[in-house]
Amino acid sequence: MDAGRRADFVDRTRALLDAYRGGLPGKVKAIEAELHQSARDGDSWRRAARLAHQLAGSAGSFGHAAVGDAATALELLLLSPEPDARPSPALLGALAALRAAVDRALEGA
């Protein structure tokens, strides 16, 4: 690969990574919106679990393992039975851990 094509590849890759990082806060907000949609109706929590699953899968591909791990932990809690209609302290803690991981990913940009 010649120097010009290599530089173009590096620039495109950097732009892709920057775009992904820039979208992380919106992904967390989408999960939060589903959680706060209403009382736990099942559908909104399943959508939140799906969003967390997607984030968990993509984060590692973009070099953000901590975000992926936090999203996986949140997903597992969302898929477990919850007797109350409100998020549990464990679920709120997992959401806070996801936010913190995203913040660290953005700081490292």
C-alpha positions as MATLAB code, in Angstrom:
seq = 'MDAGRRADFVDRTRALLDAYRGGLPGKVKAIEAELHQSARDGDSWRRAARLAHQLAGSAGSFGHAAVGDAATALELLLLSPEPDARPSPALLGALAALRAAVDRALEGA';
ca = [
       0.000    0.000    0.000;
       1.491    3.329   -0.980;
       1.778    6.209    1.496;
      -1.184    8.130    0.063;
      -3.560    5.181    0.234;
      -2.318    4.325    3.699;
      -2.928    7.894    4.907;
      -6.413    7.800    3.380;
      -7.131    4.509    5.165;
      -5.911    5.908    8.484;
      -8.039    9.045    8.042;
     -11.151    7.040    7.201;
     -10.599    4.689   10.120;
     -10.091    7.596   12.498;
     -13.297    9.234   11.233;
     -15.215    5.995   11.762;
     -13.894    5.638   15.310;
     -14.684    9.280   16.079;
     -18.220    8.887   14.752;
     -18.755    5.777   16.867;
     -17.432    7.481   20.011;
     -19.606   10.502   19.299;
     -22.679    8.270   19.168;
     -22.042    6.550   22.500;
     -23.909    9.093   24.676;
     -26.955    8.781   22.424;
     -26.903    5.007   22.757;
     -26.921    5.298   26.549;
     -29.729    7.867   26.404;
     -31.782    5.508   24.237;
     -31.379    2.766   26.850;
     -32.344    5.193   29.620;
     -35.389    6.334   27.667;
     -36.622    2.763   27.378;
     -36.078    2.201   31.098;
     -37.995    5.320   32.041;
     -40.700    4.816   29.399;
     -43.243    3.831   32.014;
     -43.729    1.176   34.610;
     -41.971   -1.976   33.573;
     -44.155   -3.170   30.761;
     -41.794   -5.823   29.498;
     -41.552   -4.409   25.995;
     -39.598   -1.311   26.932;
     -37.235   -3.353   29.092;
     -36.750   -5.889   26.285;
     -35.953   -3.001   23.933;
     -33.474   -1.637   26.499;
     -31.884   -5.103   26.762;
     -31.620   -5.301   22.970;
     -29.975   -1.863   22.824;
     -27.543   -2.866   25.586;
     -26.784   -6.079   23.693;
     -26.052   -4.155   20.493;
     -23.831   -1.719   22.366;
     -22.000   -4.583   24.073;
     -21.273   -6.172   20.718;
     -20.155   -3.059   18.895;
     -18.100   -1.486   21.684;
     -15.464   -4.189   21.667;
     -15.136   -3.971   17.904;
     -14.270   -0.302   18.278;
     -11.752   -0.854   21.076;
     -13.982    0.008   24.025;
     -13.976   -3.228   26.018;
     -15.006   -1.508   29.270;
     -18.109   -0.074   27.578;
     -18.910   -3.519   26.192;
     -18.486   -5.163   29.591;
     -20.703   -2.571   31.274;
     -23.359   -2.940   28.575;
     -23.289   -6.729   28.972;
     -23.763   -6.441   32.735;
     -26.722   -4.125   32.188;
     -28.218   -6.438   29.571;
     -28.040   -9.427   31.912;
     -29.848   -7.500   34.643;
     -32.493   -6.355   32.190;
     -33.141   -9.937   31.129;
     -33.449  -11.254   34.669;
     -36.871  -11.300   36.299;
     -37.585   -8.208   38.328;
     -40.528   -8.256   40.760;
     -40.893   -4.485   40.965;
     -41.974   -2.117   38.208;
     -39.141    0.246   39.081;
     -35.481   -0.336   38.306;
     -33.626   -2.040   41.140;
     -30.587   -0.489   42.807;
     -28.451   -3.085   40.986;
     -29.906   -2.049   37.637;
     -29.399    1.636   38.391;
     -25.827    0.844   39.429;
     -25.195   -1.002   36.164;
     -26.585    1.939   34.220;
     -24.312    4.315   36.152;
     -21.344    2.028   35.419;
     -22.214    2.125   31.716;
     -22.382    5.932   31.776;
     -19.006    6.055   33.543;
     -17.431    3.690   30.997;
     -18.744    5.839   28.155;
     -17.391    8.965   29.843;
     -13.963    7.336   30.138;
     -14.093    6.293   26.480;
     -14.874    9.864   25.477;
     -12.093   11.254   27.673;
      -9.617    8.889   26.049;
     -10.537   10.068   22.561;
];
